[in-house]
Amino acid sequence: MHCRDESRRSSFFRGLGVLDLRRSSPKWCAHALTGIVAIANMAQDRYVAGMNPNDMLYNHIPCMDVGAKHGWGQVAMKAYVIDENELPD
């Protein structure tokens, strides 16, 4: 699964929602990642059922980051599934 916010920061997840640290952007806030659990579960459920995980009704994750120095403000991330062959090295 691939998640990207509007500033083009990306997180990549392997099966079962395991964060791929090698491909993901650094400095992700744990609070921004909490919403990904539900999305990862929905994507996995759809995949196992033979359905397209990218047709999920809910595929955006909101988060409010009000950090004093480096806060992103209101963040909206979109999650989607891509084939491992399409991932950057």
C-alpha positions as CSV (number, residue, x, y, z in Angstrom):
1,M,0.0,0.0,0.0
2,H,1.2,3.5,-0.8
3,C,0.2,6.6,1.1
4,R,1.1,10.1,0.0
5,D,0.2,13.5,1.4
6,E,-0.1,16.8,-0.5
7,S,3.5,17.7,0.0
8,R,4.4,14.5,-1.9
9,R,5.8,12.7,1.2
10,S,5.2,9.0,0.8
11,S,4.9,5.9,3.0
12,F,5.1,2.4,1.6
13,F,3.6,-0.6,3.3
14,R,4.1,-4.3,2.6
15,G,1.5,-6.9,3.2
16,L,-0.4,-6.8,6.5
17,G,0.5,-3.1,6.9
18,V,4.2,-3.5,7.6
19,L,6.0,-0.1,7.0
20,D,8.7,-0.3,4.4
21,L,11.4,1.9,5.9
22,R,13.7,1.7,2.9
23,R,11.2,3.2,0.5
24,S,9.3,5.5,2.9
25,S,10.0,9.2,3.4
26,P,11.5,10.0,6.8
27,K,9.9,12.1,9.6
28,W,6.4,10.6,9.6
29,C,4.4,11.4,12.7
30,A,3.0,8.4,14.5
31,H,-0.4,10.2,14.8
32,A,-0.6,10.5,11.0
33,L,0.1,6.8,10.7
34,T,-2.7,5.7,13.1
35,G,-5.4,6.1,10.4
36,I,-3.5,3.7,8.1
37,V,-4.5,0.7,10.2
38,A,-8.1,0.8,9.1
39,I,-7.2,1.4,5.5
40,A,-4.6,-1.4,5.5
41,N,-7.2,-3.8,6.9
42,M,-9.8,-2.8,4.3
43,A,-7.3,-3.1,1.5
44,Q,-6.2,-6.6,2.7
45,D,-9.8,-7.7,3.1
46,R,-10.7,-6.6,-0.4
47,Y,-7.6,-8.3,-1.9
48,V,-8.3,-11.6,-0.1
49,A,-11.9,-11.4,-1.3
50,G,-10.7,-11.1,-4.9
51,M,-11.9,-7.4,-5.1
52,N,-9.8,-4.4,-6.3
53,P,-8.4,-2.8,-3.1
54,N,-8.2,0.6,-4.9
55,D,-12.0,0.7,-5.2
56,M,-12.4,1.3,-1.5
57,L,-15.0,3.8,-0.6
58,Y,-12.8,5.3,2.1
59,N,-9.2,5.8,0.9
60,H,-8.2,9.1,2.4
61,I,-6.8,9.6,5.9
62,P,-7.1,12.9,7.7
63,C,-4.7,14.2,10.4
64,M,-4.2,17.5,12.1
65,D,-0.5,18.2,12.8
66,V,-0.1,21.4,14.8
67,G,3.5,21.0,15.6
68,A,5.0,24.3,16.9
69,K,8.1,24.2,14.6
70,H,7.5,21.8,11.8
71,G,3.8,21.2,11.8
72,W,2.1,20.3,8.5
73,G,-1.3,21.7,9.5
74,Q,-4.3,19.8,8.2
75,V,-3.0,16.8,6.3
76,A,-5.0,14.5,4.0
77,M,-3.3,11.3,2.7
78,K,-4.6,9.1,0.0
79,A,-3.9,5.3,0.2
80,Y,-3.8,3.0,-2.7
81,V,-2.4,-0.4,-3.6
82,I,0.3,-0.8,-6.3
83,D,2.1,-3.9,-7.5
84,E,5.6,-4.4,-6.1
85,N,7.1,-4.2,-9.6
86,E,5.8,-0.5,-9.8
87,L,7.6,0.5,-6.6
88,P,10.7,2.7,-6.8
89,D,14.0,1.1,-5.9
